[in-house]
Amino acid sequence: MASKADIAERALAVAPRTMEPAMAYAKEALGIQDTVVSAMRALTPLEFESVLRPAFRQDEWKLILVGGILGAIVGELQVHLILGL
């Protein structure tokens, strides 16, 4: 006789396949993707930035650092090209 753990494990294994039709129907019926796309397109650039900024705030220092390093490298290359060194 199967234990509760075995039954739960089997149920979890087949759940994603079982839920696919219901999820597809829900997506289509609710139009979630279309709603999100139209709402994002309706945002002004400032509102759009305020939506995305929190997602990037954690790594913002890395972007600034990499930008600074790349800027310094390109600047140095320009000096060498202009002075013909």
C-alpha positions as a printed Julia matrix, in Angstrom:
85×3 Matrix{Float64}:
  0.0    0.0     0.0
  1.35   3.42   -0.98
  2.18   5.85    1.78
  0.95   9.43    1.92
  4.42  10.64    0.91
  4.42   8.41   -2.19
  0.97   9.59   -3.21
  1.92  13.24   -2.68
  5.11  12.73   -4.71
  3.18  11.19   -7.58
  0.58  13.95   -7.49
  3.27  16.63   -7.61
  4.97  14.86  -10.51
  1.83  14.91  -12.69
  0.41  18.24  -11.51
  2.23  20.45  -14.05
  0.97  18.36  -17.0
 -2.5   18.21  -15.52
 -2.66  21.97  -14.99
 -1.44  22.95  -18.48
 -4.9   23.09  -20.11
 -6.36  25.04  -17.18
 -3.47  27.51  -17.2
 -3.74  28.01  -20.96
 -7.47  28.63  -20.63
 -6.96  31.06  -17.73
 -4.32  32.99  -19.66
 -6.58  33.27  -22.68
 -9.78  33.99  -20.75
 -8.26  36.6   -18.49
 -6.03  38.11  -21.17
 -3.29  38.72  -18.63
 -0.53  39.19  -21.2
 -2.58  41.64  -23.26
 -3.58  43.55  -20.15
  0.01  43.88  -18.95
  1.29  44.85  -22.41
 -1.36  47.52  -22.92
 -0.86  48.89  -19.39
  2.93  49.08  -19.87
  2.52  50.81  -23.23
  0.22  53.38  -21.64
  2.9   54.4   -19.12
  4.86  57.59  -19.6
  8.65  57.18  -19.77
  8.96  58.39  -16.17
  6.3   55.95  -14.94
  7.94  53.13  -16.92
 11.3   53.93  -15.28
  9.7   53.88  -11.83
  8.36  50.39  -12.56
 11.72  49.01  -13.74
 14.12  50.89  -11.49
 13.55  48.81   -8.32
 14.48  45.66  -10.25
 17.85  47.15  -11.25
 18.59  49.23   -8.13
 20.42  46.36   -6.42
 22.94  46.02   -9.27
 23.05  49.67  -10.26
 26.54  50.17   -8.78
 27.86  47.38  -11.02
 26.46  49.08  -14.11
 28.04  52.38  -13.08
 31.38  50.7   -12.37
 31.45  48.82  -15.69
 30.42  51.99  -17.53
 33.22  53.93  -15.85
 35.82  51.28  -16.7
 34.7   51.06  -20.32
 34.66  54.85  -20.58
 38.22  55.05  -19.23
 39.43  52.4   -21.67
 37.82  54.13  -24.66
 39.18  57.5   -23.5
 42.68  56.07  -23.23
 42.4   54.54  -26.71
 41.32  57.92  -28.08
 44.35  59.61  -26.51
 46.64  57.02  -28.1
 44.98  57.37  -31.49
 45.06  61.17  -31.45
 48.64  61.45  -30.25
 49.77  58.56  -32.46
 51.48  56.69  -29.63
